[in-house]
Amino acid sequence: MMKESRSEEQFGQLVVILGFASPVIVSECIKVQKALSEKGEKKPLGQILVEKGALSVEQVRQVLLRQGMTLIFCKSCKSKFNLADPYSGDLFKCRICGAPVVVVETPEELEEEKKTDLLTGTTLAGCRLDEQIGEDSVTRSYKAWQPAQQRDVVMRILKEEFSKDKDLIKLFLKEAATASKVHHSSLPPIYDVGQAEGYFYICHAYVEGETLRQLMEREGRPPVRRAVANILHITSGMALAHKSGVIHKDIRPGNIIYSQKKNRPLLNGLGFIKRPSECSKFGESGVLFNPPGFMAPEQMKAYSSADARSDVFSLCAVLFYMLVGEPPFKGDDPIEVLAANLEGRRPRIGDITDGLPKELCDLIDKGLSRHPDQRYADAEELRLALERVMQLPLPSQSVKVLPRSHAMESIPDELAVEEEKEPEEKEYKLEDRELELMPPHPQHQEEELRLADEEPKPVPKKDSPTKQMESQSAALSEEEKARIIEEIEKPPEKPLSPVKTGEPIEPETPEVPASPLAQIRKIAKEKPAVLVLSSVGFILLIIIILVVAFSGSEPIEKEGGNKKSESELAFRDLESFVNTNKDTPERYEEILNRCKEYVKQYPASESARKVGYWITEYEKKNKEEHIRKEWDAISELVKSAETDASKIEEAIKGLEEFARNNQQHPLSSEAKKAAENLTQKRLNIKAENFLTELHQRVKELISNKKYAEALALVERGMPPEFEQRKYGSRLREIRDETITDAEKSFEQIKIRAKELTKEWKIDEAIKELSSAESFGIKSLTQSVQKEITAIRDEVARKLWLRRLLVQSALQEAYTKASEGDYAGAEAVITESLKDNIIKENFGPSLENMITYIDAARKFSTAHIDYLKKQVGSKMELRTEKGILLEGELKKIDDNELQIGENPPIPLSDIPYDKKCEFARLALGGSTTEAIMAEASFKYFRGEVADAYALVADKKDDKLIAFSRVLLLAQFMDRVTRNRIIFNGIDTKFFKPTNSKLTVKELEGEPEKVLLCEKEGVVSFKEAVLKDYILRFSFRLLKGAAVFGIKLPYDSKNSVTLELYIGETALKIKEADAAKSAKVLIHPEVWYEVEARFIGGTYTVLIDGKTVLEVTQRPLFTEADKESLLGFVVPHEGCILKNIQLLEAQ
């Protein structure tokens, strides 16, 4: 179940990477799949995407092939179909029984669930394999016991299915052997690498403990200093690995382990092949196998492009995770995380944390840069930066994390990150354990980091200040190193209570001086010995306190009682007035005056302080109201100046004075900006007359479609006095207006061209587009060529879609005919022929299919016609059950027959061979019609070999054409090798002669292509088998004249198929073509080619249309001695992609 889920997740990620669908659509379909799963209905993600119209069936097939899938299997009827075969039927339902199917990598995978693990309990390379503890796409891992060393180890064993992949084995052993030479306390050692009893293995240390992810889920985020120290420890190990040329490619919290014996982080997985794609035919996209939240974006797009900077990205992503508690990139599902990573949508860590030093934030943001060139070059540079950060006073506890809604996404997008809920922080606790650093390997003592007891290297006195700083940061003092090690090991002294995000922090209450009595009570509480001198002294002290506390209070109360009552009444009246008019700006002045009068009259009252607050508040409000009124007046003046030029000067002076008087107010900047705009407007008015006249003349030229003259007039510009004042913006507007009108005219031309294209009048459409070149506008010339190319691409796309429809119709017709529904099969083909494009380009294939269906239908009922003619004749018939019937044939209808006095039997009891015999007799025995009828009947029954035997070596054209259909069906059933020669990764399968090969990205293409430069020959390294089908797409560059395809014929000879640009010529060099259709090749247009050599016959299809067949043995020259398949590259070069080779013995 986990494997199936992972495969579906990889499928969705690959769909996004290839650009077949957007992350939003894929995420929605994943939600639909989950909803169906909860209801008990299982449906593949690819099927849901097809049903939603997001993908075509062919695109699903391409994604599955890139995942390494090769076989469609029906668990219901046990039928198997080749995924690479376009006629393999529905990708989601069995074409035989209609049950759901599964897509698997190899035939052996079907039996995988039935197999038991035969290695557990055995001994391999001196290690007893106790239990299987893990599995990835390449290896299985076992916990094992090594008696010789008395220790637990891990045996990582290459799967049997890769035991014959020499390239993978070589890389598997090489990577591990290189990694075994890297020794550091953060990297589990590799003890042994080799082969034993036919198995290839890696033996490395077994580490028991929790992963970083498990530890943080249990204990929360670590303190900042501890987190940085831990990553510094791991980075030091990776610095040695990078120096040795080893890249990890899978640094993530799940691979960082904290040992139970020693409290130190260990990075697992160095030197292990993570996927077969690192050296084989499988998909290249890195996102298929690793979590997208911690992987560098370039590693997702092309796994082989990962280098030391990719590991730097992952290390900084892990540090971000430790400090914040979540990965840098977030989403509701892996597809959204993938999209966020590829687009660089993440918050800066400084924007979502409170308390991190700027140096640490800059370090992490640099390491997480979207572009590799903007990161640290390798782990060594990152290590030096981390050591400099460790010298800062880092917090000894985790910092507060703010909601992501407070942050902005990282460069380049600068978009706000969607607000998310803050995860609740937990305290981070670790037991106090001692850190032990492993001694360096003798061969690598110079590469190992210096330990605390080593002497620091002296700094040369004559070095530049920059070098001195680098040396000082690279060579820490012993005190600093000891402090770093101590920070890694020691737990926090006192866990701090986590502060929840968004929880308000209460301000400190200022201390108010206590009354004398309260102060004495405090003294009595804190220092009782001072007071308790004796019982008599204590009583005397109490009497003194009472006298001090209460003396004089009563007279004051009486003396000021009336005053107090008067101030309270005045305050209540003032408070009522303020509350009534607080929202009335016109009364702010009156409120302010009354408040000032109150304070002046009752300065010592208890309410004077509160009224003082009101005075401050309403002074601000009153000032703001005055500024608002002044601004409104100026705004009206500016508004009138927009239509009345005489008021511009007055408006500018008013704006400048407002800005000077209110420099601290936000409206000051708006006033300055408005003044600048009016000043510019004053200058523009002087040039308006000139511009108006110019504009009018340009409009006249535009109305006559004289765009070139209009642009020339605009390019002359304005007189120098206006040009120097930068009035070119208006000229640019007129120029843009001219170009816009020309573009509108061009849009109308494009519409007419599209209408002609829909009517399949391609030449007329191209002629219509070419007329736009007469406008004389250089910017449109390239657009014209693009549109012409687009029309050709549209034609190719329509042909591709129609080809898919034809394939689907042929498959559906075949299925119906195989079920005996000949009328339904013929109706499917007839409906397809109603499409004019299909009829024009694929008509012969469909019409041939109708011929086969009609012939099979005649044969299926011919035995009944024969028997009806034999009524009254004597005959002998043995039924399917073996019962012999003899006598006169008395009666027969569509359901049963009766011979002699025997009871009637159903027609289904007549043996199959007898039916065929009667049918042949009814149709004329060995006539062409009879042979075609019987061969068609057997073809739809799946008896392809018997059908081919009937039509082989026949001279009739129809039988010859049918024999090729049967040969292709036989070929697809016996395909023994299906190779992806080029899928955008490398050129290891090619052997160029003179020509130069380059793998590059092409604008508009979802994957890389193969650029063939210089005239020469590009051959495949391995010879092909007896029969083969070559499929590929090619595009010729401008100026190329001819493109050739080398097609091997036998062990010594090959022929060359030549396609000429701009001509309808198509031929096979040194051979005569019995059938050659006209084909016109254009430069810069993609063409899909399928070249077949089956049973000694060449057949070539371009864009699904048969364009050439060779029906007689080719004639070779003495120079043709190279039998390898390949391409003849023209002098100007060509581009190739999607090269696939199917071979059969």
N, C-alpha and C positions, 0 to 999 in steps of 0.2 A: 504493500500500500504506500509506504514512504517513497519507494522508488518510482511508482507511478505518479505520485504527487510532485516529486522533484522533476520528473520528465515533463509534466504539464507546465510547471513553472518555468523550466528552461525553454519550452516551446513559446510561451508568451513573451519572454525576454528577447528571444531571437527574432520574433515578429517585429518588435519595436526597433531592434538594432538594424535590421534589414530595411526598415522604412516602409514595410508593407501596411502598417496600421499605426495610429497614434497611441500613446500610453493611455489616454482617456478611454478610447474604445476598448482596448484590451482589458483595462481594469473593470469596465462595465460588464464585459463578457465573463470575466472571472467571478464577479458577484452573481451573475446569472447561473454559472456553473455550480457555485456553492449552494444557491437556493434550490436548484434541482437535486443536488446531492442530499440536502436535508429532507427532501421528499422521497428519497430512495431511488431517484432516477440518475443514472450515470451517463454523462455525455461528454465526449472529448472537447477540449477547448477549441480545436481547429474546426470541428463541426459547428459549434455555436458561432464562431466568427464568419463561417460561410453562410449560415442561415441569416445572420444579421446584415450580410452584404459587405462586410469589411474585408474579406479575403475571397479569392477564387480558389477552386479546388486545386488548380495547378500550383498556386502559391503555397497551399498547405503541403502539397507533395514536395515542393522545393525545400520547405523548412524541415520536414521529416527527413529528407535525404541528407540535409546538412547536420541533423542530429545523429546521423549514422544509421538510420532505420532503412531496412532493405526489403522487408517481407510483410505482407498482409496475411493474417491468419484468422480463420473462422473456427472458433471453438466448438461450434454447433455441428458442422458437417466435416470439419477437419480439412477444408480446402485451403490451399496456399496460393498466393499470387505475388508476383514480383512487383515491388513498389516502383521500380524504374520503368516498368512497362506502361506506356500511356493507355493501353487497352486492358489494364488490370482490373477495371471496374470501379465501382463506388469505393471511396476511401473509408467509408464508415459502415457500409452494409455489404454482406456477402452477395456476390452476383449469382451464386448458385441457390442458396436457401433464404437469403434476405436477412439473416441474423446479424447482429452487431459483430464487428471484427476488431482485432487488435493489431497494432503495428509494432514490430519487434526489430531488434538490430540484426540478429543472425538466426538461422534455423535452430542452432544449439540452444538459444535462449528459451525456446518452447519447452525444453526439457529441464530447464534450470530449477524449477520448483520441485521436480521429482527427485533431483539428485540430493544426496546427503554429503556432508562435508567429510571426505575421506582422509583429510590430513590431520584432523584433531586426534590427539593420542599417539601420533607417530613421531619419530625422531628425524630431524632434518638438519644437516650440518652441525651435528653435536648438540642440538637444542631440542628438548621435548616440547611439542606444541600442545599446550593444555586446553586453550579455548580461543575461539575466534572473538575478537573484541572490536573489529571495525572492517569496513569495506568502502572502497571508492571505485571510480570507473576503471582503474588500472590494476589495483592490488587488493589483496585481503591481508588483514593484520591479525596476528595471533600473539597472545601472551604465552611466553615459553620460559622454560627453566634451563639454564646453562650449567650443568653439573661441574664442568671443569673450573668455572669461576665462582660457582655457588652464588648465582644471582639470577634475578628475573630479568628477562629481556623481551623485546618486541621483534617478531619475525614478520617483515613485510614482504609478501610473496607475490610475484607477478602472476596475473590470471592466465590460465591455460590458453584462452582464446588469443592472447598476444604472444604465445611462445614461438610463433613463426615470423613475427614482425621484427626483422633484423634491425631496422632503424630504431624502433622503440626500445629494444633490448639494449642496444649500444648506448643510447642516451640514458636509459634507466640506470645502467651500471656506471656510466661516466659521471653523471650528476652526483650520485651517491659517493663515488670514490673521491671526487673533488671535495665534497662537503665533509668527508671524514677527516680531511687534513685541517679543517678549521676547528680550533680548540678554544672554547671560552665557557665560562661558568654559566652563561645564559643559554647555551645551546646543548641539548642532550647529545652525548657522544655517539658516533656510529662505530660499532665494533668490527663489523665484517660485511663484505660485499662479495657476491659470487654466484656460483651455480652448483647445485647438488641434486642428484637423482632426477635430472631433467627440469628442475625448478630454479628460477632466478630469484634471488632474495637479497634483502638488506636486513642486517641485525643491528639494532640500536637499543639504547638504554630505555628501560621501562620506568616511567615517572608516575608516581601515585599522588594524587592531589586534586584540587579544584581548579577549574578554568577561571580565568578572569571574569567571564560573564557570570558564572555560578557564584563566585565570591561577591561580586557587586550586587547580585540579586538577593543575597543573604545578608550582607552587612552594609550595603550602601556605598556611596562614593568615598574614596580615600582622601586624606588630607592632600593639599596641593603639593607640598614638598615631597611627600612619599610617592605621589603619582609621577612627578617629574623624575625622581630618583629611579623608580622602577623602569620607566621608558629609557632613561639614560643607560641603565644596566643592559637592557636588551639591544639598544642601538650600538653599544660598544661591541657586542658580539656580531651584529650584522655588518659593522664596519670592517671587521676581519673577513667576513664572508664576501663582501663586495670586492675587497682587495684581491681575493682569490678567484674572482669571476663568478661567484655563486649568487644567484638571485632567488629570493624566497617565493614571491608571487602570491602568497596566501597568508599574510600577516593579519590576524583578526583576534578578537577576544577569546574565541573558542580554541585557538591554538596557543594561547599563553597560559601556562599551568603553574600553580603555586604548590610546590612539593610539600608533602606532609612532614617530611623529615627536616627539611631546611626551608625556612621562610624566605624564598627568593623566587622571582619570576623566571620561568624557562620558556623559550620559544620553540615549539615543536614544528616538525615538518620540513626543516631545511634539507635540501638535496633530494627531495622526493618528487617524482613526476606526478603531477596532479591530474593529468588527462591524456588520453591517447592523441589528442589534436596537436600536442607539441611536436609530433614527428610523423603523423599519419594522415589519413584521408578525411578525418572527421572535422566538424565545424571549428572555426577559428575564434569565434567570439568568446571573450573571457567570461562574460556574464553568465554563461551557461552552467558553470560549475562552482563559482564562488559567490559569497554574499555581496550584493552590489553596494552595500553601505560603506565598505572599507576598501574597495578596490579602486585603483586609479582609472580615470575615464579612458585613457588610451589603451589600457589593458583590456577593457571591455570590448573596444572596437576591434582590436587585433591582439590576441593573446601573446603572439610571438614578439610584439613590439615592447613588451615589458622589460624595463631595465632597473638600475639601482634607484632611479627617481620614482619609480612605481612603488618600491618598498618604502621610500621616504614618505610618500603620500599615505600609505597604510599605517605607518608608525604614528604619524601626526593625527590620523583619524582615530587611532586607539587612544592616544593621549587626550584628544577632545572628548572621547567617550568616558574616560576615567574622571575628567574634571566636570563634565556637564551631566553625565548619567545617561546619555543617549547619543546615538551616532550623529555625525554632522548632517546627514541627509535623511529625511523622514518622509513617510508616505503611508497610506492605508494598506498597501500591499507592495510586494517586491517590484512590480512594474513601475509604480509611482516613485519608489526609491531609485530605481534605475534611471528614470527620466530626470529626476532631480540631480543625480550625480552627473549625467552626461551634459546637462545644461548649466551645471555649476550653481544650482539654487541651494544655498546654505547660508545661515547667519554667520556673521563674524563673531568669534567667541567673546570678544570684548563687549559686544552689544548685548549679550544675554547673560553675562556674569557680572558680579559686583565684587571687586577686590583682587582680581588677577593683575599682576604687573604688565605694563604695556609691552615689555620685551618678550614675555612669554606669549602674549596674544599675537604679536607680530610673527613670532617663530611658528606658531601653529597655522596662522593664516597663510604664511609663505609655503609651508609644507603641504597645505591643501590647495595650492594653486591649481587651476584647471589645466594650465599648460605646463608640461614637464620642464621647459626651459626656465620657468620662473621659480622652480623649487630649488632645494639644496641638491647639489650634483650627486651626492651619494650619502651613505650613512655616516661616513667620517665627518663631512661638513656638518651634518645634523648633530653628531656627538659633540663637536666643538661648541656649537651654539647652545646645546643643552647644558654643557659645563659652565658656560658664561651665565646662564640663567640660574644655575644652582648656587652661584656666588651671591645672588640677590637675597634680600630678606623675604623669602616666600612664606605665605600663610601656613601655620601648622595645623590648620583644619580646612575642611572643604568650604568653598565659597558659596555665597548665595547665587542661585540661578534665577534669572528673570524669564517671563514668558517670551516665547519666540515672536509674539506679536509686537514686542517692543523693539525688535531688531530689523535690520534691512538685510536682504539677501546679498550674498557675496558678489564681487565683481565677476563678470561684466554686467549682469542683469540689473542689479540695483533695484530689485522689486521686493516689496514687503513680504515676509514669510507669513503664511496663514497662521493665525493664532491657534495655539495648541495648549492642552492642559499640562501644567507642570507636574512631573512625576514627584511623588513624595520622597523626600530624602530620608536616608537611614544613616545611622552612625556606622562608621567604618572601624572595625576592631580586628586586630591581629594579635596573636600570641607573641610574646617576646621570644624570638628565636634568633640564633646566631647565624650570621651570613658567612658562608664558607666559599671562597673563590677557588676554582680548580687551578692547579699549576699549569702553566702553558706547556704545550707540546714542545719537545726539544727542537723540532724543525721550525717552530714558529715563535720562539721566545721574543724576537724583535717585534712581531706583530701584536703580541698580547699587551693589553693595557698594564701600565705600571701599578703595582699594588702599593698599599700604604707604607710598607717598610722599605721601599726603594728610594734611592736618592733622585731628586728631580734633575733633569738635564739642564746644564748651565745655558743661559741665554747669551749669545754673542753680543759683545758690547757695541759693535759697529753696525748692527742691523738697524734698518729703518724703523721708525715708530710703529708702522703698520705691522711689520714682521714681529716686532717685540710684543705687540698686543696678541698676535696669533700664537706666538710661542707661550706667552703667559697663560692663555686660555687652554692651550693644548696640554701643558704640563702643570697640573695642579700641585699645590703644596701638599705635603703629607697631612697637614691639619685639615685641608679642604677635602682630601680623599677620604680620610677617616670620618669626616662629618657626613659625606654622601653615603658611605656604607652604613653609618649609624642611622641615617634617615630611612634607608631601605628597610632596615630590620626592626627599629623600635616602633611599638604601637603609640598612638597618640596619648599624651600624658593625661588628658582629661577630655573625653568626648563632649563636644558642644551640642546642645539641643538644636536640632535643625529648625530653621526659620522657614515657614511655609511661604511659597510665592504669593505675592499679593497681600500678605498680612500686614496691616499698618504698624509701624514702629511708634510706640508711645513716646512723645517728647519728655525729656526730663523736667520734673517740676522744680522750679527754683525754690531754694530753701528760704522760708520766711522766719525772721527772728521770733523766737518764742517770748511769751510774757515773762516777767520776773518770776512769777509763781511757777510757771512751767520749767524755767531754767533751774530753779532750786529743786524742783521735783526730779529733774534729770540728774542733778548732782547727787541727790539722795539715792537715786537708783544705781548710778555708776560707782559712787564712792561713799558707801554708807559709813565707813570708819571715820570720815571727816565730821559727820553729824553726830554720830552716837558717841559723844565724849562721856556723857553720863546721862542718867535719866533726867536730872534737873536741867542740865544744859540743853537737852533735846526739847524740853517743854518751853524753855525760854526762847529757843530758836523759832519754834512754831508761833509763839506770840508775836515775835518780831515780824515774821513773814505775814501774818494776818494784818498787822498794823500797816505794813508797807503796801499790801495788796488792796486794802479797802479804804485807806485814809484818803479823804478829799474827793471821793467819787460822788457822793450824794449831793454836795453843793454844786458840783459841775453840772450834774444831771438837771438840777433845778434851774441853774443859771442859763443853760442853753436850750431848754426844752422848747420854748416858743420858736426859737430860731430854727431848730431841727424840724418841727412840724411845718413851718412855712416853706423850707427848702424841699421837703418831701412833696408837698402839694404842687409846688412849682415844677418839680421833676416829672410828676405824673402828667401834668398838663403838657409839658414839653414832649414827653415820650409819646403821648397820644397824637400830637401834631406830627411828629417824625414818622410814626407808623402810618398815618393817614396819607402823607404826601411823599413817601419814600420812592414811589414809582412815577412821580410827576416832576420831570426835569425843570419845569418852569418855577417850581417852589424851592429848588435847591438853595438859591441865594437867601431866601427868607429863613429856611431851616438853619443855615449857617449863622445868620445874624442872631437868631433867637438862642442858639447854643452858646455863642460867644457872650451874649448878655447874661445867660444863666451862670456861666463860670465866673464872670466878672462880679455878679451879685452874691453868689454862694461859693466862693473858692474853697472853703474848708468843709463843705458838705461831703457826705459819703458818695453821692452820685456825680460829683464833679469829674471824677476820673473817667467814668463811662461817657459823660457828655464830651469830655476831651477826645475820646475815641471817635465820637460822632463828628466832631469838628474836623479831625484829620480826614475821615472818610468822605465827608461832603465837600471839603475843600478840593479833594481829587475829583469827585464827581462834578462839581461846579466848574472846575477848570476844564475838564473833559467836555462838558456841555458847551463852554465858550469856544473851545477849539473846533468842536463839531459844527457850530453855527458859522464860525469863520470859514471853515472848509467848504460848507455848503454854499456859502456866498461865492467863494472863489471858483467852485465847481460850476456854478451857473455862468460865471464870467467866461470860464474856459469853454463851456458848451456853446455859448453865443459866439466865441471867437472862431469856432470851427466853421461857421457860415459867414461871419462878418470879419473880414481881414483888418478893419480899423481898430478892433478891440484886442488884437493879438499882443501888442506892446503892453497894454494895461494888464492883461492877464499874466504875462511873463513876470512883470514887476511884482504883482500880487503873490504869485507862486514863490518867487525868490524870497520875498519878505516873510511869508509864512514859514518857509523852510528855515530861515535864520532865527526866527523867534521861537520855533518849536523843534530845536535840533534833536532832542531826546525822544520825540514822539514818533510812532511808526509812520504817521502820515507825512513826515518830513521827507522820507525817501520818495514817496509817491509825488509829492510836490516838485521835487527836483526832476524826477522823470518826466512829469507833465511839462515842466518848463523847457526841458530839452526837446520834447516832442514839438512844442509850439515854435521853438527856435528853428527846428528843422522844417516845420511847415511854412514858416516865413520865407525860408530860402526856396522851398519848392514852388511857392506861388510865383516867384519871379521866372521860373522856368516853365510854368504851366502852358503859356501860349505856344512856346516852341514845341513842347511835347504834344499838345493837342493837334497842331498842324501835321506833325510827323505821324501821329497815330492815324489821322484821316487818310493820308497818302498810303500808308501800309494796308489799311482796310481795303482800299480800292484794288491794290495788287492781289490781296488774298482772295477777293471775290472772283478774280480771273484765274485763280489757281497758280499765280506766278509767285510761288513761295520763295524761290531763290532770289529774285529781285527784291522782294520785301525784306529778306534777311540782310542782303547787302546794304540796303538803305539804313537799317537799324545799326549795323556794324560801324557805320561812319560816326555814330555817336552825336554828342551835343557839342556846342562851342566850348572852347577851353575854360572860359570863366565858370561854366556850370560843371564841367567835368571835374575840375579840381575841388569842387565842393561836394563831390560824391553823390551826384544825382543819377548814377547809373542804374539804380534799382528800378526806376520807371522804364528805362530802356530795356532792361531784362524782362520786365513784364510784357512789353510789346513784342519782344523777341519770342518769349514763351507763348504768347497768344498766337503768333504766326505758326510756331511749331505745333501747338495744340490743334489749330485748325487743320494743319497738314496731317496730323495724326488721326483726326476725326475722319478726314477723307480716306486715309489709309484703312481705318476701321471699317468703313463702308465697303472698301475693296475686299477686305478680308471676309466680310459677311457674304459677299457675292461669291468669293472663292470657295467658302465652306458649302454654300448651296450647290455649287458645281461638283464639289467633292462628294456630297451626299448622293448626287445623281451619277457618281462614278465617272465624271468627266474630268479626269485628273489633269490632262494636258491643258484644257481650257482654264482650269483653276490656276495653274502655274503661270499662264500667260497673263491672266488678270492681275495677279500679284506683281508681276514684273513691270506692269505699267506704272507702278508707284515710284519707280526709279527716276521717272521723268520729272519729279518734283524738284530734283536738284538739291535735296537735303541729305547731307552725308549721314546724319544720325539715323535716317530711315533705311539706308542701304543694307545695313546689317539686319535690321528687322525684316526686310523683304526676304533675305536669304533664310532667316530663321523660320519665317512662316512657310516658305517653300519646303524646308526640311520638316516642319511640323505636319504639313499635308502628307508628305511621304511617310512620316512616322504614323500618322493617323491611318493611312492606307495599310501600313504594316500591322498596326494594332487591330484594325477591323478584320484583317485576314487572320490574325492570331486568334481573335475571339471566335471568328467563324470556324477556324480550325478546331477549336475546343468544342464548339457546338456540333460540328461534324463528327468528331471523335465520340462525343456523348451519344449522338443519334445512332452511329454505327454500333456502339456498345449496347444501347437499349434495344435496337433492332435484333442484334445477335441474341440477346437474352430472351426476347419474346419468341424468336424463331426456335431457339433451343427448347422452349417450353411447348412448342407446337402451335403458338399463336402467330401464324404466318400473316394473317390479315392485319393484326396489330403491328407487326414488324414492318410491313410494307407501308402502313399509314404513317409511321414515324419518319421513314425516309422521304415519303411524298411531301410531308409537311415541311421538312428541311429544304426541299428543292424549291419551295415557294420564294425563298430569299434569293434575290437576283445575284448578290455577291457570292453566295454559296454555290449557286447553279453555275456561275461563270467560272469559278476557280476550283470547285470541288465536285462539279457535276458528274464527271466520269466515274469517280469512286462510288458515289451514291447510286448512280444508275446501275453499276455493276452489282451492287448489293441487292437492288431490286431483282435483278436477273437471278442471283443465287437464291433469293427467298422464293421467287416464283417457281424455279426449278425444283427446290426442295419440297414445296407444297404439292406439286404434281406427283413427285415420287412417293410422298407419304400416303396418297390415296390410289395410286396406280394399281396396287394389288387387288383392290376391291373391283376396279373396272375389269381387270382380267378375269376374276372369278365369276363375275356376272355374265361374261361371255361364255363361260364353261358350264352354265346350268344345263343339265340333261346329259352331260358327258360323264363318263366314269373317271374316277380319280382316286388316288390313295394319298392320305395325309396323316402324319403323326403329330399329335398335339404337343404343347409345351410340357404336359404331364406324362408324356410317353405313350398315350393311348393311340393305337393305330385305327384309323377310320378308312373303310373301303366301300366302294359302291358308287352309285349315281349321285351327282351333285343336284339335289332336288331344289333347293332354294338358297338365296343369299340376299341380305340387305345390309344396311350400314351398321348393324349391331351383331348379327349372328348368321351362321350358315348351317345347313343340314346335309349330311352325306348318307345315302342309303336309308336304312331303318334306324340308324343311330339317332339318339336325341340331339337336338340342335346344340351347337357350342358357340360361345361368344368369339368374335373375331380376334379378341386379344389372346386367345389360346393358340393362334397360329404362330409358329416359331418365327423369330426375327429373320433368320436366313431364308425361310420360305417366302416371307413377305417381300424381301428384296428380290428373290428369284421371280416371283409373279410380277413385281413392278417392272423389272428389266424386260420381261416378255411383253408386258403391256406397252412399254415405251419403245420397243424396237431393238432390244438387245444391245449391240455395241455401237449404236449410232451416237453422233455427237450430243444430241439432245438427251439420250438415255444416260450417257456418261456424266454429263453436266448435272442432270437431275440427281443421280445416285451420289456423286461426289459432294454436291451441295447439301444433300440430306445428311450424309455422314459428317460433314464439316460442322453443321449445327448440333449434331449429337455429340461432338467432341472427339470423333474418331478421325483426327487430322491426318495421321499417318496413312490410314486406309484410303482416305479421300485423295491424298496426294498420289498414292500408288495408281489410282484410276486415271489421273490426268497427266502423269509424268510421260515425257517423250511424245506427247500428242502434238500435231502440227497446226491444229485449229487455233486461231488467234484468241478466241474466248477461253479455250482450255489453257492456253499458255498463260494468259493474264491471271486466270484463277489459280494456276499452279504457283504463281509468285505470292499470291495471298496466303496459300497454304504453307509455302516455304517460310514466310515471315512468322506465321503462327507456330510452326514447328521450332523455328529459331528461338522465339521468346520462351518456349517451354524448356529448351536445353541450354539456356545461357549459363555459362560456368564462371564468367568473370565480368564484373561490372566495376569499371575504374573511373574515378573522377580525375581526369588528367590535369585539369586546372580549374580551381574554384576560388581564385583571388588570393592565394597564399604564396606559392613559390613556383619555381620553374624546374624542379628537380627531375621531372619526367621527360624533359626535352633535351635534344642534342642539336644545338644550332650550328649551321655551317655558313660562315660569313655574316649572317644576320645577327643583330644584337637584340636581346630580350630584356624588357624592363617591366616590373610589376608596379602599377601606379593607380592612383585614384583619379576618376574621371567625373567631372561635374555632371550631375543629373543621374549618375549610376549609383545604386545602393551598395555595390561591392567593387573591389578592385578589378582591373582588367589587365590583359597582357599586351603590351605595346611591342610590336615587331618592327625594328628599325633596320635600315640598310637592306639592300637586295641580297637574297640568299635563300637557303632552305632551312626549315625548322622541322626536324624529324623527332619521332618518339624514340626513347632509348631502347624499349623492348619491342621485339617483333610481335605481331598480332597472331591470334589463332586462325584456324581455317576460315571460319565465317565471322563477320563482324558488322557492327553498325556504329558509325561515327556520327555524333551529334555535337554541334558547336554553333556559336554565333560569331559573325565577323562584320567588320566595318572598314571600308577602304578610305584612306585619307585623300584629300584633294590632290589631283595630279596623277594619281595612280591609274595605270592603264589596264592591267590584267592581274588576276589573282588565281593562283593554282593550288590544287589539293592533290597531294601524292597519295595514291591508293594502291597498296600492295596487291599483287595478283597471285604470285607464288613465291617460292623461297628465293628466287633470283631477280624477279622482274616486278615492276610497278608501272602504273599508268598515271597520267596527270590530267586532272579535270581543270579546264581553263574557263574562267568567267571574265568577260570583258566589260569595262565601265563604259556606259553610254551607248552600248551596242546590244543587239539582241542575239549575238553569237554565243553559243554554249556548246562545247565539244570536249571529247576525251582525246587527248593527244595520242598518236600512234594507234587509234582504234576507230572503227566505224560505229556510229550510233544508229540503231534501228529506229529509235524514237527520241526526238529532241524538240521540246516545246520552247517557244520564244521567251526569253527572260531579259529584262532590262535592269542592269545594276547601276545604282547611283552612288556617288561618294557621300560620306558622312551619314549613311543610313545603315541601320542594323539589319542583317539578314540571318535567319535561322536555317541551317543546312543539316540535312540528314543523308549521309552517304551509306548505302547498304551494299555489301558483297555477300550474297547468300546463294549457295548452290551454283557458283560460277557465273552469276548474273549481277551486273552493276545496276543499281537504281539510285537516282539522286532526286531528293525533294528539297525545294527551297520555299520556306514559309508554308510548309505542309502540302505544296503542290508538286506532283511528279513532273519533273522537267526533262529528265533524261533516263533512257534505259539502253543498255548494251546487250544485244541478243546474240552476238557471235563473238568468238574468241578474239581478243585484241591482238594487234600486230605490234611486235616490239622491235626496237632497234638494238644494236649491240651495246649501246651506251647505257641501256637501262639495266643496271645490276643491283640497284639498291631497293630492297623490298620493304624498308621501314615506312610506316605511315607518317604523314607530315604535311607541311604547308610550304608553298613556293611564295616567298614574300616579294612584292614588287619593290622597285627602287625607292618609291615614296613612303613605303611602309603600310602597315595595317594594324588593326586592333582586334583581339580575340577574347572571348569569354565563354564560360559554361561549356567547357570541353569534356564530353563524356564518351566512353568507349565500352560497348557491350560486345563480348566475345563468346563464341561457342565452338566446341570441338566438332 
